Amino acid sequence: MDLAGYKEQILSLLPRGIAWQGEQLRALVGSFAGEVFRISQGAEDLTVEVIPSSSVALLPDYEKLVGLPYPGFALAGTVEQRQADVVAALIAQGGQSKSYFLQIVAAHGHVGATISDGYKPFCAGSYAGDLLYGSAWLFYWQVNMVEEGPDELLEYLLNKYKPAHTVVGFAYEA
């Protein structure tokens, strides 16, 4: 509804009679209609702002909510990049599976990455007392990426979201 529509709607709610007619009353109702119109437009705009991927006015609040910018990193340059970072941070709130971490890696543009784990402290054919990997390697996993690196932001995020008892390594292949 436009401003004239709000003005007419408010005027139609007034009682009928000669006391409710006149230009001064119409001007007063027009100022009320302007405020109602502004509030209505704000409510419509808020329906867009509640979705982080389309938010502009509330974007700094969303960034603060998810802890952006990460320590040691600046905010992305464009509004679209900042919106994408907020969405990525919201969907990256938990998980311990390989597929979860591969989703984070893919969201940062590393297509075709793999995760290697399963380093065993012993293997068939070895003799008792042979040093292979050691027990610390039970908690090691490695992200293998086909792009040149390093990607410091991705490494920060994976170290942030990894299970606390594990160690993550990164291998970049050109």
N, C-alpha and C positions, 0 to 999 in steps of 0.2 A: 504494500500500500504506500502511496506517496503522501507528501505533506498535506496536500489539499484534501485527500481522503481522510486523514486523521482529523483535520479541522472540521470537516463536515460531520464526522462521526461524533465528535465531542459536542458540536452544536445540536445534533439530534437528540442528545441526552438531556439537554436543558429543558426546564419547564416551558410551557407555551404561555405567551402573554406579552403585553406591551413592555413590561419591565425587562424582559429578556431579549429585547431587540436593540439595535444600535451599533454604530461603528466601534465605539470604545470596547464594548463587550466582545465583538468579533475580533478586535485586535488582541484582547487579553486571551481569548480562546486560541487565537493563532499562535501566541507565545507558548501556551500549554501544549498545543499540537506539535510545535517544533521540538519540544523536549521529549514528548512521547515518541515522536518519529526517531529522534536520536537514540533513545533507549532501545527501541525496536530494532534499529539497524545494528546496534551494539550486540544485541542478543543473536541476531542472524550471523554476525561476524564471529561470535564466540563458537558457533557450531563448527566453523572451520578451524578455529584456534585450538580446540580440544584434541585435535588429531595431530600428533607431533610431526608427521611427515608433511603437513601443510601449514603448520603454525609459523607466524612471523612475529606477532606482537608478544606472544608467550614463549618464544624460542629461548631467550635468556633464562627464563624460569625452568624450562625443561632441561637446559644444559646444566644448571645448578643442581637440579634433582638427580641427574645421573652422574654428576661429578666431572663434568667437562669444563675446561680442558683438563686433560690428564696431566699430572705433574711433569714438568719438563717439556710439554708440547703446547703449541699455540692452537687456537681455534682455527678451523678450516676457513678458507677465504670467502666463499659464496654462501648465500642463505641456503641453497639447495644442498651443498656439501655439509653444512652444519645440521640441517634437518636429517640427512642420511646418517650422520654420526650419532645423533640422538636416538634414532630408530635402532641403529646397530647396538648402541649401549643398552637399550631397553630389552632387546631380544637376547643379549649376551649375559643374562643374569642367572646362570647356573647350568650345570651339566658336567658329567664326567666321562662321557663316551667319546670315542674317536669321531663319530659323526658330528657331535656338538662342536668340537674344536675345528673340524674341517669346515663347518659352516662359518665360523668366525674367520678362518683363513680365506675362504671364498668371498666373504663379504668385503674383504680388503683387497680383492682383485687377483688373488693367487689361485688361478684355475689349474687343476691337475695336481694339487699338492697331496702328499700321502703322509701317514704317520707310521713310524716304525717303533715297535716296542717288543717285548718278549725276550730281552736279553737274559739268558739263563746263567746261573753261576756254575753250572756244570753241563756236560753233554755226553751222549753215548760215545764210548770209546776212550774217554779220558780216564786217567788214573786218579785215585784218591790223593788229594793234596795238590793236584795240578791247578795252577792259577789260570782261569779263563777270563771272566769278567769281574768276579767278586760280588758279594751280596748287595752292595750299593747300587749295582746296575738293575736290580729288580724294580727300582722306582724311577728309572730313566726312560724317557720316550723322546723321540726326535721327529720334528716336522721337516719333511723333505719338499722343497719347492724348486720348480724348474726355472724360475726367474733369478736374475742376479740380485744380490742383497747387499747389505742387510736392510730389512724393513723394521726400523726401530719401534714404531708404533705397534705393529703387529706383535713383535717380541714382548713388548711391555704388556699388551693385553693378554697374551697367552700365559705369561708369568703371573699376571694378576688373577686370572680365572682358573688356573690349574689347581688340582688338589694339592693341599699344603705339603704332603709328604713326598711329592714327586719332584723330579728335576726334568726340565724340558731343554732340549738342544735344537739347534736350527742348522739345516744344511741347504745351501743355495747352489744350484747347478746352472751354469750359463748355457 
